[in-house]
């Protein structure tokens, strides 16, 4: 499965983390998480049609993220 990890650098979730992973159909579920890498308490979630839509969606309205190496917030299942 395709996965992207990120840390919010600008916007209402600054300092929090994002895990976005594709399911079998390529749809993306993106979770916003509290804490440090490895501590994935979910505080919000979104659905996107694909990874491109996810990347655009999480940076809208002046939000910004730092994309991290895939799996850096925990081992992908």
Secondary structure, 3 states (H helix, E strand, C coil): CCEEEEEEEECCCCCCEEEEEECCCCCEEEEEECCCCCCCCEEEEEEECCHHHHHHHCCHHHCEEEEECCCCCCCCC
